[in-house]
Amino acid sequence: MFFSLKYSSACSRLNRSVFRSHSLPTHSSAKKSTFPLDFKSPVHQYLHISLERCSSMRELKVLHAQIILQGLVSEILTLGKLVSFCSVSQAGDLHYAQLVFDHLLQPNKFMFNCLIRGYSVSQHPINAIFLYFKMLRSGFLPNQFTLPFVLKACASQLAYWEALSVHCHAIRLGILSHVCVQNALINVYAVFGFVQCARQLFDEMSNRTLVSWNSMIGGYSRNGLCKEAFLLFQEMRESGFQPDQFTLVHLLSICSRSFSLDIGKCVHHYVEITGIEVDQILRNALLDMYAKCGDLLFARTIFDRMIDKNVVSRTSMISAYSNHGLLRLAREVFDQIPEKNVISWNSMISCYVQEGRCKEALLLFQQMCETTTMPDEATLVSVLSACSQIGDLAIGEKTHCYMCRHNIMITVTLLNALIDMYAKCGALETAMDFFFEFKDKNLVSWNVIIQALALHGHGLHALKLFNMMHTSGIWPDKITFTGLLSACSHSGLVNMGRYLFERMSSIYGIFPEIEHYACMVDLLGRGGMLQEAIKLIGGMPMKPDVVVWGALLGACRTYGNVDIANQILKHVLELETCNSGLYVLLSNIYFEAKRWVEAKNVRKLMSGHGIIKCKAVSFIEIDGCIIEFMVDDKRHETNGIYSMLDQLTDHLKSVGYFSNNSVSFLDLGG
């Protein structure tokens, strides 16, 4: 039998319940079908016509049951129609099509093509590639209906070598001249970043269609080539082709990527004066362009004029508001989404994480888990990042358990997020275990673990891992050296820091950026080499920022060097960014040196510039819950804590360690 006995029995029951209400068609009614009528029996003819008119999987399964009961399982033409409906129709079931296909003794090329097409637009496009090579091994030669969908699957899976093989097959089989094959090749090469190859194919085309122009313009847009895209658009119009919605979406997309608001407005103006029909996709593209280019007023105007706002529209507005720190407005739009998908949740969660409001992000993730929406990789990375920022190891471990419980594959991106979370939450050994157990590590993995070791003061271990990274054939980048220099700074490895700072440009061709100079200033300052640090700052090719001056001021406070602090004050006043931390450091230096007038002047400067001292927040984990504290915080049950602090203070005074100059009035909120 075609399927197992259990399946056939179920089909029989289904058949008896439905087949009674159907009568076999007459020949006159069958003539309305577009299929040939030379079938073996009226039943065969009826089933074929019914498959043509099928509109749901329930109807199809009834017809399939009849095919089995009538002994027509060897009729390839009829079964081909069944496979086609399951593979291509929106009401179909690709898994059912594969099940039917796997039980066929002799599937034909039409069935292969239908399944390949179905998989190419499914959640598992790689199956289309596997099926294509199975088709070749079965002795079937592909045609112009096969290759475009295989190439579509190759593009989505970044399967370069497979796409190259398909290109070679098209040449050998003499079907490269088909315009649909050429369009698919243009698209796949553009996806891989080989824009010149795509353009060469485009230039060699003898019969271009609108899809050809859109594919090439889309290729330029995908690769950020704004000038080339608009020049080709001009050439397209001069060649007599009128753009459609897809053309304009590509042009608006590149304006969004390059933040070209003026050019985007020109495209919008073109839409208005030509009267092109503005569908939902084009309207969303306009909204996205204005949002990403920073014109929130016009983006909101387009959004408010939309009659049917979908998830894409609302997500664009959420991202626009969050990028400008307008989280309240972003949350209002988010709450108005009737049916939120994973992209909506990810957008709002990442907004909270980027703004440092990690508690809200974790709370929102908890609400998401209570819905039917399943988190994806982007969700989990954002959640793990939130745990890293506030040191919430409990939620981080629960998130990790959630991944294991739901069999979520640990990609290298998730691995890096897990390593970072465990390291920043204090579980360095767990982070190291994950790092060494995972085989497919990338450069980011090495950078994360080096920075983790630096954070915990294990400078020598970080350098050892750097040597292992070399042995593994991974070439460092600027982030690697930021981590290494930070490791040297935290471990007091001054000579090694100097050595790495020199080698990063002379050996690795990585020229120091401002974060590397900040690490070196911090390294030299911690080592007491303040004059060398000042000399390094003087030789910087860029203007020192808050971080650089803050590192030097921290060293001045450590070594009580008021003279250098006076010199830094002049540069601090010239900074465009008013940072309360620098003024607090300066005030503390003067206070500890008992230079009350200068300390008072710094306070006046802060008041005059409207600078308010940021309140420092500390986090502590108690029974799996993260609790935050500030100076003189009375919100929690803290009597025992302050009592213990008083005991520690008395003990420090008794052993002569505590000094009246160790804390400034600014630190105490005065």
N, C-alpha and C positions, 0 to 999 in steps of 0.2 A: 504494500500500500504506500501511497505517496508520503504520508506522515505516519507517526506512531499510531498504534491502535487506540490509545487514549484520545489523541487529537481527532481521529476519524470518528470516534463515537460521539464526541462533542459536536462535530460538524453534522452528523446524522440527526442529532436532536434538534439542532438549529434549523436544519433543512426541513424537517417534518413540520415545524411550527410556522414556517414562512412559505414554503414551496406550495402548500395547499391553496394559498390565496392567489397563486399565479397560474395562468393557463398558457400553454405553449402558443407562441405567436403563429399567425398564418403567414403565408408567403407574401401576401399583399402588404402586410404591415412591415415585414422585414425589408421590403424594398426601399424604405425610407432611410436605411443605414447607408453610410458612405463606404462600408466595407464590401468586398466581393461576396457573392451569395453562393459560391460553390462549396458549401459546407457538407459534411457527411450526413447530417440529420437536422431536422428542425430544432431539436434541443440545442445542438451545437450552435446553430445560427442565433437562437434566442439568447444563449449565454453570451455570445460575442457582442451582440447589440446591447445587452444589459450592462456589460462591462464598460461599453462606450458611454452609457448614460449614467453610470454610477456616480454618486455624490458623497458617499460616506463610507468609512471603513466597515460599519455594520452591514451595509448593503453588499459590500465587496466580499465579506466573509461568508455571507449567505450564498452568494454566487460561487465562491470557491468551494463551499461544501457540495454544491450541486455538481461542479466539475468533477470532484472526487467520486461522488456517488454514480455519476453517469459514465465513469471510466474514461474521461477525456484528459487525463493527466499527461498524456503524451502529445497533446495538441499545442505545439509551440506558439502558434499565432495567438491563440486565446490566452495562454499563460503569459505571453509577452505583454498583452494589454493589461493583465492583472499586475505584473511587475511595474509597468509604466505608471499606472495609477498610484500605487504605493510609493513609488520613488519620487514622482514629480509633482503630484497634486498636493495642494495645501492641506487637504483633508486626508492625505495618505499616511502611511506608517513605514518608515524606511527599514525598521527592524523586521517587520513582516515581509517586506520585499526581499530582504537578505535571506530570510528563512526559506521562502519559496525558491529563491535562486539556488541556494545551497543544496536543495533536494532535486534539482533538475539534472538529468543525465547528460543532456546536450543543450546547454544554453546557447543562444545565438548572439550575434553582434548587437542587435537592437536591445536586448536585455542588459548586456554589459554597458552600453551607452546610457541607458536609463538609470542604472544604479550609480554609475560614475557621476552623472549629472546631479543625482540626489545627494550624494555624499559631498560634492564640491561646495554645496551651499548649506551643509549641515554643521553640527558642532564637532564633527570628526572628519574634516576634509582629507586627512591623511589616508583614510580608507579608500578614497578615490584614486590616489596614487598607487596603493597596493593592488587595487582591482585592475588598474590599467596594465600593470606588468603581469598580472595573472592572465589577463586577456591576451597579451602577446604570447605567453607560454602556452596558451590553449590553441594557438594557431590562427587567431583572428587578427586581421590587420585593421588598425584604427582608420577612421575617416575624418572628414572635416567636422563631423558632429561630435567626435570623441575628444579631439585635442584641445579645443577651447576650455572645456570643463576641467580637464586634467591640468592645464596650465593655471586655471583659476585656483585649483587646490594647491599647486606648487607655490603660487604667490602667497597664499594665506599661511603656508607652513614654512616659507623661506627655504624651499627645497631647490637650491640652485642647480645642483648636478642633475637632478631628475628633470628639471625644466630644460636644461641643455640637451639631455637625451631626447626629450620630446621634440625639440627644435630639429635635431638631426633626423629623427623619424619623419618629420614633416617634409624635409628636403628629399630623403630617400624615396618616400612614397609619392612624391610629386604633388602634394596638397598644400605646399607653402603659399601658393598663389591665391588661395581662398582668403577673402578679406577677413572672415571671422577668425581664422587662425592667425593672421598677421596682427589683428587687433589684440588678441590674447597675448601674443608674444611681446608686443609693445608694452602692454600693462605689466607683464611679469618682469621684464628687464627694468622697467622704471621702479617697481617695488624693490628690486635688489640693489637699486642705486646706480645701475649701468645706463645712465640717461643717453649717452652717446650711442650705445648699441640700439636703444629704442628709437632714437632719432634716425639712425641709418636705415632701420627697417621702415620707418615712416616715409623717408625720402624715396625709398625704392618702390613704394606702393604705386601701382598704376591706376587703381580704382579706389580712391579713398571715400569713406563714408563719414557721416557726422560722428559715428562712434570712434572712427580713427582719429579725428581731430580731438575729440574729448579725451581719448586715451592718452594722447601725447601731451595735451595741456595738463591733464591730471598728473601725468608723470613729472612734469616740471614743477607743478604745485607741491607734490609729495616731497620733492627733493629741495624745496625752498628756492627755486630759480624763478624769481618774480619777473625779471626783465624778459627772459626767454619765453615765459608763459604768455605775457601780454603781446610780445612781438608775434608769436604764433597765432594768437587770437586775432591780431590785425590781418595777418596773412590769410587766415581762415575766412574772414569777412570779404577780403579782396578776391578770394577764390569763388565767391558766390554762395558760401554756406552760411546759413543763419544760425546763431547759437541757440541752444535750448537751455532748460533749467540746469542740466548737469554741467554745461559749459560754465555758466555763471557761478554755480556752487564751487567749482574748482578755482575760479578766479577769486572769489571771496575767501576761500580757504587759505590761499597763499597770502592774502592781505592780513588775515588773522595771524598767520605764522610769523609774518615779518612786521607786524604792528604798523602796517601802512594805512593809516586812517584816511588820508587824502585820496589815495587810489581806490580804497574801498568805497568811499563816497561817490567817486566817478562811476564805479560799477553799479551802485545803487541808482544813480541818476540815469544810467543807460537803461536799467530795468524800467524806470518810470516813463521815460520818453518813448521807448519802443513798445510798451504795452505788453510785454511778455507775461504770460500767465504765471502768477506767483503762487506756487503750491507750498505745501507744508515744509518740504525739504529746503526750498530756496528761502522761505521766510526764516527758518531756523538758522540758515547760513548767514543771512543779514544780521540777525540778532547776535549770533556768535561773533561776527566780525566787529560790530560796535562794542560788544562787551569786552572782548580781548584787547581792543585798541584803546580802551579806557573811556569811551564816550557812554557813560552809564545813563545819561538823560535820554539819549536817542535809543539806546538799547531798551530801556524801560518803556519808551513810547511804542516801539514795535511790539514789545511783549504785551502791553495793555490792549493793543489793537487786534491781537490774535483772537479769533473766535474759538478755535480749537487748540488750546495749549496742551502739548503732549509732554512726555517726560524729558525729551531733548531740550525743549524750550525752557522748561523750568530749571533744568540742570545748568544750562548756560547762564541763567540769571543768578543762580546760587553761586556759581564759580566767579561771576563778575563781582558780586557783592563781597564775597570772601576775600578776593584778591585786593580789595580796597579796605579791608578790615571792617566791613559793615555786616557783622555777623547777625545782628538782630533782623535786618532786612532779609538776609539769606535764609534765616530760620523761618521767617514768615512765608517765604515762597515754598520752602521745603514742606511746611506743615499743610500747605494747600494742595499738595500732590495727592490725588485720590488713591492711586495704586502705585506705590513706590516700587521701583525695581532696584537691583543691586547697584546700578550706577548712581541713582539718586542718594541712596544711603552712603555710598563711598564718598560722594562729593561733599555731603554735609559733615561726615566724620573727619575727612581730611581737612576741611575748613577749620574745625575746632583744634585739630592737632597743630596745624600751621600757626595758629594764633596763640598756642601755648595753653589752651583751655582743655587740658587733657581729661579732666574729670567729666566734663560734658560729653567729650568724645566717647569715653568708656560707657557712660550712661546710655548714650544713643546706640552704641553697639549692643548693649543689653536689650534695648527695645527692639532692635533689628532681629535678634535671635528669637524673640517671642513671636515673630511673624513667620510667614512661609518662605520668605526670601533667604536664600542660602548665601552666606558670605563667600567672596572669592579671594583671590590672592591679594588684590589691592586693599580689600577690607582688612585682612589680617595683618598686612604690613603696617597700615595706619594704626591699628590697635596696639601692635607690639611697639611701635614708635611712641605712642602715648604712654605706655607702661615704662619705657626707657626714660622718658623725660621726668616722670614723677617718682621713679623707683618703685613702682608697684609690682613687686615680684609675684604676689598672690594672683593678680589678674593675668599677668604674663604667663604663669604656669597653667592657669585655667584655659587660656587661649591655646596654649600648646596642646593640652589634653583634648581640647575640642577638635583640633586638627587631626590628632591621632584617632579619636573616636569616630570621626566621619571619613577616615581614610583619605584625607587631603594630601596629595603628593607634595613632599617637601622639595620645592624648587630651590635653585641657588639664591633667588631673591628672598624667599622665606627663610632660608638658612641664615643669610646675612642679618635679617631682621631679628631672628632668634638669638644669634650670637651677641648682637648689640644689646638686646634686651637683658639677657642674663648677665652680661658683663657690667652694664650700667646699674643693674639692680643688686650688684654685689656678689653674684654667683659666678665668679670668674672661672672656677674649675669646670662647672657645667658648660660654660661657653667654650672653653678649650676642648672639652670632650667632643662637643658637636663639631667643632672645626676639624679636628683630626679624623673623626669618623666619616665625614662626608668626602666623597671622592672627587666630585665635579666642582671643585672650588674655582672661583675666578678672582680677578684682581681685587674686586670689591671685598671679597671674603678675607683676603690677606690684609687689606687696609683696615677692615673693621677689627680684626683680632690684634693687629699692631696697636691701634688706637686704644683698645681695651687694656692691653698690657701697660701702655703709657699712663692711662688714667689711674691704674692701681699701683703705679710706681715701680713696675718691673721693667726697667730700662734694658738690662742685659738680656732678658728673655725676648724683648721686642727686637733687639739687634740679632739675636740668634734666629728668630723667625724670619728676619729679613734675608739672612744668608740661606735659609731653607727655601725661601721664595725664589731666590736666584737659581738654586739648584733645580727647582721645579720648572724653570724656563719662563717664569712670569716676570715681565718687565715692569718696573715701578713707574708710578706717575707722581704728579705734584702732591696728591693726597697722601701717598705713601710717605713722602719726606716730611710732610706736616706731622704725621704720627710719629715718625722716628725722632724728629727734633723735639717734639713734645715729650717723648720718652726720655731723651737725654736730659731735658730740662728738669723733669720731675725726679730724676735719679742722680742729678749732679754730675753727669758725664760731659764736662765742658769740652775736653779735648776731642772726644768722639763727635760731639755736636759740631764743632768747627770742621772736622774732617768730612762729615756728611754734607755740610752746607757747601763746602768747596767742591765736592765730587758731584753733587746733583747737577751742576751746570757743565763741568769739565768732562765728566764721564757719561752722564745720562742725558745731557742736552736739555735739562729742565731748568729754565731760568727762574730764580726766586721771585715769588710774588709776596704781597704784603703780609700774608699769614705766616710765611717762612721767616720773614724779618721779625715779626712779632715773637715767634718762638725763639729766635736767636737772642733777641733783646731780653726776653724772660730768662733764658739760659745764662747769659752773661750777668744779668742783674742778680739772679739767685746766687751766683758764684762770687759776687762782690766786685765784679769787673765793670764798674759803672762808666768809667772813661771810655773803655773799649765799646760799650754799648752805645754811648753817645756818638762815637766815631762811626759806628755802623749805621746809625740812624742818619747821620750827615751824608753818608754815601748812598742812601737809598735812591733808586731811580723814580720813586713815586713819593707823594706827600704822606707823611705818617698819619695814621688814623687814631681813633680812640683806644684801640687795643694796644697799639705800640706804646703810646704815652702811658697807658695804664700799667703796662708791664714794667716800664722804667720807674714810674712813681711807686709801684709796689716794692721795688728794690730800694728806692730811696727811704721808704718808711722802715724797711727791715734794717738798713744800715744807718738810719738817722741822718741822712745827708740832706740838709735843708738847702744848701747852696744850689745843688742841681735841681731840687724841687722848685726853687725860685725861677730858674731858667725855663723849666717846663711850663710854669704858669702862663708865661707869655704866649707859648704855642697853644695852650689849651684855650685861651681867650680867642684865638684866631679860628678855632674849629667851628665849622658851620653847625655841626651836631652838638647840642648841649647835652652832655652826659653827666648825670648826677654823681656817678661813681668816681670820676676824676676829681670833682670838687670835694667829695667826702675824703678821698685819699689825701689831698692837699691839706685839708683842715686837720686831719688826724696827724699828719707829719708835724705841722706847726704846734698842735696841741701837745704832742709828746715831747717836743723840744721846748715847751713852756714859752712859746712865742705867741702870747695871747692876742696881740694886736693883729698879727697876720691871720690867725685863725678866725678872728672876728670879721676881718675884711673878706675872707672867703665866704663866710656866712652872708655878708651883705651882697656879694656878687651873685650868690645863688638866689637870694631874694629879689635882687634887681632884674635878673634874667628870667624870673618865674620858674626856677628849677626846684623841683620838690624831690627830696631824698626818697629813693625807692625803698619800700619796706622789704627787708630780707625775709624769705619764707623758708622754713625747714620742714622736711617731711620725715615722719616716723611711722613704721608699720607695727600695728598692734593687733594680734589675732586675725591677720589677713586683711586688715583695713588700714588704708593710708590716712593719716591725720596730719594736718599742716599746722605749724606754729609760727608765730611772729614774736617780735620783741615784746615782753611784758604781756603775753597773750593770756587772757583769763577765760577764754571760751570753753576750755575743756577742764576735766577734773585734774587740775595741775598742782594741787596743794602738796602732794607727795613729791612731785618733780622739783618744785621750788625749795622744798625742805631739803631734798638731797643736794641741790645746787648750793644752798647755804652751808651745808656740811663740808662740801668740797672746797668752797671758798675759804672757810675757816682753816681747813687743813693746809691749803696752799700758803695762807698767811703764816701759819705756825712753822712751816719749813723754810720760810723766807723766799718763796718763789713768786708770790703775788706782789705786784708793784702798782702803786697808785697811778702810774703813767701808762698802764697797759691797756686801758680802755678810755676812749675819748667821749666827750659829752654828745657827739653826733651818734656814736654807736648806741648810746643809751636813750636816743630819741630826743636829746636836749637840743 
